[in-house]
Amino acid sequence: SSRISSPLPADPVSELAAALGADVALERPSEAEHGDYATNAALKLAGVRRKPPRELAAELAAEAEALPHVAHAEVAGPGFVNLFLDDAWFVAALRAVLRDEPWPPTGRKVQVEMVSANPTGPIVVSAARNGAYGDSVARLLAHVGNEVEREYYYNDAGRQIELFVESVRAARAGEPVPEGGYEGAYVALLDPDDPVDQMREQIEATLERFRVHFDTWRRQVVVEQQVAATLAKIDTYESEGATWAPTTRFGDDKDRVVIRSDGTYTYYAADIAYVEDKLERGFDTAIYVLGADHHGYVARLRAAAGLLGYDPERVEVLIYQFVNLTSGGETTKMSKRRGDIVTLDEFLDEIGVDAARWYLVNRGPDQQIDIDVDLAAEKSQKNPVYYVQYAHARIASILRQKPAGAFESPATVEREERELIKRLLELPSVVEDAAAKRGPQAIPAYAIRVADDFHRFYHEHRVLESEQEAFRLALCRATQLVIATCLDLVGVEAPERM
C-alpha cells in the first residue's frame, strides 16, 4: 500500500510553520479568501511577549512576507495572521506528496489482540466490529512505523466448549440440545468428532475473507498452565478464605480474587497470566480490543501489568460499542445460543467486504453503530464507500489513457487545484492523529473530503489535452495515492474500474 503519509523527507506545511518560529502552528481557514493558511500564534504569545495581539501579528506578518513562497500576509480579526502562498509552493508541495516514501521505523513492537470469540459458533456482526476496528488500528500503527502483531485468543476447553460439543452431537443425532446449549442451524452442520477445530477454521476463513489476518492464535488452556507460576510472582493476601490481588494499588476500584476459597483459579488469575504472556514476548504495548460489556476490564488489566512489575501504560484496552442492523426500518437481534444470528459471512454476502469494513469503522468506537443494510448495499454515490472508490476508479481511468510523468510548473495553479493539494497535504497529520488516538474513523471522514475536492477539481478543469495536462495528471496521481492509502488503512479495496 502507499505510504505517502510519511512526514519525510519534507512536510511543506510544517517547514513553513517552522520558518515562522517554534511557537507557530498553521491551520487551513474555513474560507479560501482568508488565505491558504493562518495562525493564531500572536493571540497565544501576546501575554508572554507583553505586546497587544495585533501588534505582534503585524510583526509576524512582516516576517512571513520575507519568506520564500509567501506572496502576501495580512492581519485579521483580533490577531490572526493569514498567509497567501505563491504557485511555486503548491508545485513543490505536489512533488512532496508524490515522493511516496515510507514512514520511518519506530523500533516499537505492538500487539493488537482482537475478536477472540470462542469457537462455539460463526462470527456475528457484533464481533465483526471488533475485527474491523482492531485491524484498522493495527494498520494505522504499522503504517506509522511500528512492528505490529495481530493475535486471536480463544478457549477450546471448559464447560462452555463441552456444552457446544454436546449440542453438536445431539443435533446430529436428531436429539434435543442440552439445556443452555446451542440451537443455531450451523450446529447440525458440524462434524461431531471435532466441531471445535472445525469451527475455529471456519472463523479463520471468515476473518481472512473480511481482510483480518491473524499472525498468532493463542489457546487459553496454554496460558492457564502458567497461572500458578505467574501468581507466585505477585503480592497477594488472604481474606475470607480466598487469595486476593491488591489491584487497587494500580487504580482498580476494588481488589480482585485470584484463588477462590475452594482452591480454583478465577478468570482474573488467567488474565494476569495472559498479560505476562504478552509482555514477556517483548511487546512494548499490548492492546486489547473489547466490547462495551467489558468496560470494567480496563483498570484490572492495567493493574495486572503493575502487579507483575511492568509499567501499566504498556497495556491498553480499547472499548467499542455494539452494532445494530436495520433493514426496512426493522432492527435485527443476534444470539448465538438461540440461533437467531446474523453471521459475518451473511452480512458480507449482503453488502460486500468493502462496505462492511467501511461502515464498521466510520464511527468512533464510543458510538453505537446503526447500519442501514439497504444503503450499505447500494451501488451509488449516496453510499460513501462507493463515492470514495469511484473517485479512485475515475482517476485510474484517466491515467490509463495517459500515465502521469514529469511536469513543469503550470502558468497558474487554479483555486480548485490549490484546495486539492492542501487537502492532500493533510494526510500526515490525519494518519498520525488517528494512530495516536486509536481512532480509525478519522480516515473515512478525511477520504470523503479528498473525494469531494477531487470531484470539484475534475468538474471545473479539463485534465487530458489541456494546457496544464502534465501538472493535472500528476495531481490526479497524487490524489489516487492518497485515496488508496486511506482505503487500505480501513481494509477497503481501491478499485481500478467500477
Summary of the structure (lengths in Angstrom):
residues: 498
radius of gyration: 27.3
end to end distance: 19.8
largest distance: 87.0
contacts: 1633
relative contact order: 0.12
helix: 49%
strand: 15%
